[in-house]
Amino acid sequence: MALLRQNFFNNNRVVLSIWVLITLIFVVDSWATHRFNNYLIFENTFRNLLKEQSLYAAYPNFHNDTNHYGPVFSILIAPFAMLHNWIGLLFWNLFNCIVLFKAIQTLPLSTEKKVIIGYIAIPCLIESMLNQQFNATAGALMILSYTQINKKQGFWSAMCIVLGTFVKLYGVVGLVFFFFSKQKTKFIGWLVFWSIVFFLLPMLFASPQFVARSYIDWKNSLIEKNLSNIMGAAGDISIMGFFRKLLHVRQLSNLLFIAIGSLLFLLPFRFIHLYKNKKFQLMILSSVLLFPVLFSTGAEDCTYIISIAAVGLWYVLEQNRSAKNVLLPVLLFITCNFPLLLFPVFAKSHPLSLSVLSLPYFLVWLRVLYLATQVGHETIEENEAEMVTA
């Protein structure tokens, strides 16, 4: 009986069923509470594109807050925006849920390991579906940037990188997968091709002048949002926000953090001979999924659906049981917002208790970078052993 139960839960169809059930639960909850705000921000961008109204202005009669996604996002949301809001929200959340699930299935891992990643991702999936966010698809595009790298000479990988970048900027880190491409010249060509396509695509629905101006408006909206997050108007639960709150210094420069983070991020790439090593590649993918979230002032609890896939990757590849048994429970405890649920008054009055969400992810990222460098040392030691034997 125990074996039958184990086989039942160790099944990707069961994981997908749980994911879809979670999605449906929060769609129904949104229907019941008339909580559509984030979705309304998204679907309103398509109408604004058609009317050539600012994609980044406030529209208090329709929704709270403003849009911060690139102009091409208004095309991506179009099929959902043309439906009634109730139905559009349903398909929007299902789309984000299923795209991320399918992206995980493309990883070069055993079915058992993919199942584990699926279960680990559930707490963050709940946050993402609750907030009707695009982040699940953003994470999926980053995963596909890697898994599709050598299919059709990088045609689909380049599409995912450029689309992710043109929507949320996070996708730009996928450019590091260039080093894993077997057809680097063609890959560069496809990057240029897709950049032109996605830049021009909104012009099918609006004038070139309006679209060009919208890219400038997008840049300005991101600058304003960054300043707002740093000054405390929003959460900023990035690792930068954590240290600002820990040290009580709001003026700590983003550039300092990003410079140090970028240096650490690039350290494993000195092992050029490992670019074809699958374990090394997967560690780099894990780092790619963690880095832009940890070092973005716009990071929110629902943004970590991007990074939780990286945590799952690290977990199934990690061989140190102690590290797994310590880091993962702490991360999931904080990710599930148990501190906020158990001590709401304290958590809301102490910003550090919310920004601490980034800390276990940061520790996982450091561990991932270490493991990536260890793959290099292991390979060097194996080669030296072979030479001695010879």
Residue pairs with C-beta under 8 A, 6 or more apart in sequence:
8 14
9 115
10 112
10 115
11 115
12 105
12 111
12 114
12 115
12 118
15 101
15 115
15 118
15 119
16 98
16 101
16 118
18 118
18 122
19 97
19 98
19 101
19 118
19 122
19 125
20 94
20 97
20 98
22 97
22 122
22 125
22 126
22 129
23 93
23 94
23 97
23 125
23 129
25 129
26 93
26 126
26 129
26 130
27 89
27 90
27 93
27 94
27 129
29 35
29 130
30 36
30 39
30 89
30 132
31 86
31 89
36 63
36 85
36 89
36 132
37 63
37 64
37 65
38 131
38 132
38 133
39 85
39 88
39 89
39 92
39 132
40 62
40 63
40 85
41 63
41 65
41 66
41 67
42 67
42 69
42 73
42 77
42 80
42 81
42 92
42 132
42 134
43 77
43 80
43 81
43 85
43 88
43 92
44 59
44 62
44 63
44 67
44 81
45 55
45 67
45 69
45 73
45 74
45 77
45 81
46 74
46 75
46 77
46 78
46 81
46 82
47 53
47 81
48 54
48 55
48 59
48 74
49 55
49 71
49 74
49 75
49 202
49 205
49 206
50 205
50 206
52 206
52 207
52 210
54 214
54 217
55 67
55 71
55 74
55 214
55 217
55 218
56 66
56 67
56 68
56 214
56 217
56 218
56 220
56 221
57 66
58 65
58 66
59 66
66 221
67 73
67 221
68 218
68 221
68 222
68 225
68 298
69 134
69 167
69 168
69 218
70 166
70 167
70 168
70 169
70 215
70 218
71 166
71 202
71 211
71 214
71 215
71 218
72 163
72 166
72 167
72 198
72 199
72 201
72 202
73 134
73 166
73 167
74 202
74 205
75 201
75 202
75 204
75 205
76 167
77 92
79 91
80 88
80 89
80 91
80 92
80 95
81 88
82 88
83 91
89 132
92 132
93 129
93 132
95 137
96 128
96 129
96 133
96 134
96 135
96 136
96 137
97 125
97 129
97 136
99 136
99 137
99 140
100 121
100 125
100 136
100 137
100 139
100 140
100 143
100 305
100 309
101 118
102 140
103 139
103 140
103 141
103 143
103 144
103 147
104 114
104 117
104 118
104 121
104 143
104 309
104 312
105 114
106 143
106 144
106 147
106 148
107 113
107 114
107 117
107 143
107 147
107 282
107 313
108 147
108 278
108 282
109 117
109 282
109 316
113 316
116 312
116 315
116 316
117 309
117 312
117 313
117 315
117 316
118 312
120 308
120 311
120 312
120 315
120 328
120 332
121 305
121 308
121 309
121 312
123 308
123 332
123 335
123 336
124 302
124 304
124 305
124 307
124 308
124 335
125 136
125 305
125 308
127 301
127 302
127 304
127 305
127 335
127 337
128 135
128 136
128 302
128 305
130 302
131 300
131 302
133 302
133 303
133 305
134 167
134 168
135 302
135 303
135 305
135 306
136 305
136 306
138 164
138 167
138 168
138 170
138 171
138 306
139 289
139 305
139 306
139 307
139 309
141 160
141 161
141 163
141 164
141 171
141 174
142 160
142 164
142 170
142 171
142 173
142 174
142 285
142 288
142 289
142 306
143 285
143 289
143 309
144 156
144 157
144 160
145 157
145 160
145 161
145 164
145 171
145 174
145 177
145 288
146 157
146 174
146 177
146 180
146 281
146 284
146 285
146 288
147 157
148 154
148 156
148 157
148 160
149 157
149 177
149 180
149 181
149 187
150 157
150 180
150 181
150 182
150 183
151 157
153 182
153 183
153 186
153 187
153 190
154 181
154 183
154 186
154 187
154 190
155 190
157 174
157 177
157 181
157 187
157 190
158 187
158 190
158 191
158 193
158 194
159 190
159 194
160 171
160 174
161 171
161 172
161 174
161 175
161 177
161 191
161 194
162 171
162 191
162 194
162 195
162 197
162 198
163 171
163 194
163 198
164 170
164 171
164 172
164 174
165 171
165 172
165 174
166 195
166 198
166 199
169 222
169 292
170 292
170 293
170 296
170 306
172 292
173 288
173 291
173 292
174 288
175 191
176 269
176 284
176 288
177 284
177 288
178 184
178 187
178 188
179 269
179 275
180 275
180 276
180 281
180 284
181 187
199 215
202 211
202 214
203 211
222 298
225 234
225 297
225 298
226 254
226 297
226 298
228 234
229 235
229 236
229 241
229 297
229 298
230 236
230 244
230 250
230 254
230 297
231 250
232 250
232 351
234 298
234 300
235 241
235 299
235 300
235 301
235 354
235 355
236 244
236 297
236 298
236 299
236 355
237 299
237 300
237 301
237 354
237 355
237 357
237 358
238 293
238 294
238 295
238 296
238 297
238 298
238 299
238 355
238 358
239 257
239 261
239 294
239 295
239 358
239 359
239 361
239 362
240 252
240 254
240 257
240 295
240 297
241 297
241 299
241 355
241 358
242 352
242 355
242 356
242 358
242 359
242 362
243 252
243 257
244 250
244 252
245 351
245 352
245 355
246 352
254 297
257 295
258 295
261 291
261 294
261 295
264 366
264 369
265 287
265 291
265 369
267 369
267 373
268 274
268 280
268 283
268 284
268 287
268 369
268 372
268 373
268 376
269 284
270 376
271 280
271 372
271 373
271 375
271 376
271 379
273 376
273 379
274 280
274 375
274 376
274 379
275 281
277 375
277 379
279 317
279 375
280 372
280 375
280 376
282 313
282 317
283 313
283 314
283 317
283 368
283 369
283 371
283 372
283 375
284 372
285 310
285 313
286 310
286 311
286 313
286 314
286 317
286 368
287 310
287 365
287 368
287 369
287 372
288 310
289 306
289 307
289 309
289 310
289 313
290 307
290 310
290 311
290 361
290 364
290 365
290 368
291 365
292 306
293 299
293 303
293 304
293 306
293 307
293 361
294 307
294 358
294 361
294 362
294 365
296 303
299 358
301 335
301 337
301 357
304 335
304 357
304 361
307 361
308 335
310 364
310 365
310 368
311 328
311 331
311 361
311 364
314 364
314 367
314 368
314 371
315 324
315 328
317 371
318 324
318 367
318 371
323 367
327 360
327 363
327 364
327 367
330 360
331 360
331 361
331 364
334 356
334 357
334 359
334 360
335 357
339 347
339 353
339 356
340 347
340 348
340 353
340 354
343 353
346 353
347 353
347 354
